[in-house]
Amino acid sequence: MMLHTHLAFAFLIAIIALKFLSPQNQLLFTFILLIGAAFPDIDHPKSRLGQMAWPFSVFFEHRGFFHSFLGIALFTGLLFLISGSMLYSVAFLLGYASHIFADSLTVQGIMPLHPIIKSKIRGMMHTGAFYEYALFFVLLAFDIFLLFVI
């Protein structure tokens, strides 16, 4: 999936999470969730984050460790240790998990148990194809709708 699709999906998750978790700083919560949604692509040399943190995109396989359950646990745990905030760690976790879920719908798939088991979970959507753009606009419509309803 492309960054804008990940962010639209993560924003939908953020709107719902804000309703149930009621953080004091909703803007910071949403920002951290969106950072979590972009973070796994730090291993892709053409992603915005991968270009800024190029050693990760050079030394790690795309959709490998950073797209695994171990990656989610490690980086969410590190954020909790650094911040001490369970709420903001949950925001990061939700964003990160939304990214992994969305990428599991693509034909490239993900390796959720990487590096232990390298089998993939794959979907049928091609990254950057018509269906992804259609999904993006549907997610965007839901985002806008929920902003006014919730």
N, C-alpha and C positions, 0 to 999 in steps of 0.2 A: 504494500500500500504506500501511497505517497503521503508526505507530511500533512498536507491539508486535510486528507481523509482521516488520518490518525487524530488530528486536533479536533475535527468536527465530532468524531465519535467520543473522544475524551471529554469534550465540553458537554456533551449529552450526559455522560456519567457524572460530571461535576455538578450539573444542575440537580440531578437526582440525589447525589450524595449531600449536597448543601441542605436539601430539605430534611434529610434524616439525621445528619450529624450536627447541624447547626453550629459551625465553627464561628468564633467571635470575629475573626478576620476572614471573611468570605473571599475577598480578592486574593489574598495570599494563598489560601487553600486551593483556589482554582488555578492560580499560577503554578503552584507546585505540582498539581495534578497534570497540567499541560506539559510541564517539564518532564515528568515521568513518562508521558505519552511519546515524547520525542526522543528520550534517552536511549532506548535500545538500538537505534540506528547510528549510534556513535561508532559502530563497527563498519559502517558503509562509507567508502571513500568519497562518494558523490553526495552524501547527505550534508546538510548544513552543519550539523553537530560533528560529523565525521571529518569535515574539512577543518573545523576549529581545533579538534583534538586528534590530529592525523596519526599519532602513534597507535591509537586504538584501531583505526581503520586499516593500518598496515599489518599489525601483528595478530589481529583476530579475524576469524572467518565470519563473513556476514551471515546473519541468521543462525549463528552458532551459540556460543556461550551467552552473549548479551540477549539472546532471544530464548533463554531457557528458564525453567523454574528455579534453578540454582542461581542464575543471574538476578532474578527478581528478589529472591531471599537475601542474597549477599548485599545488593545495593540498597534495598529497603532497610536492612539491618544496619548498614553503615550510616545511613541518614538518621536513623533513630539514635545511634550512639553519638553522632555529632550534634544533633539538634536536641535530643532528649524529649522530643514531642511525638507522642503516639499519634495524635491527630494528623500532623503533617506527614508523618511516615505513611499513614493510611492513604493520604491524598496521593503521594508518590506511587504507592503500591497500586492504587486503582488506575492511575494513568499508565503505569508500566504494563499492568495486566491487560488493559484495553488494547495496547499496542500489540502484545503477543497474540491476543485473541483475533484481532483484525488480520494480522499476518498469517494466522492459521487458515484463513479463508482463501488464501491465494494459492496458485499452482506451485509456487516456490516453497510454500509451507514453512514450518518451523521444526526445530528439533528440541522438544520440551525437556528432554532428559540429557541434553548435551552437557558435558563431554562423556558421560557414562554410557549412554545409548544414543546412537546417531540415527535412529529411525525417525521418520518425519510424519507430521500431521499436515495434510494438504487439503486445500479446497479447490474450487474451480475457477476462481476469479484471477484474471491477469492484471498485474500492476500497471496502472496507467491506461487501461482499456476503457471502453465505453461504460461497462458495468460499474467500474470503480467511480467514474464521474457521476453516474446515476446514483450510486450509493452516497456519494458526497453530498449531492443536492438534496437527497431524502433526509440525510442526517442534519444538514443545515436547516431544512424546513422544520424538523422536529425540535432542534435547538431553539429556533425563533419562537415556535409555538409554545414550548415549555417555559420560555422566559416570561411570556405573558400570562400563562395559566397558573404556574406555581408561584 
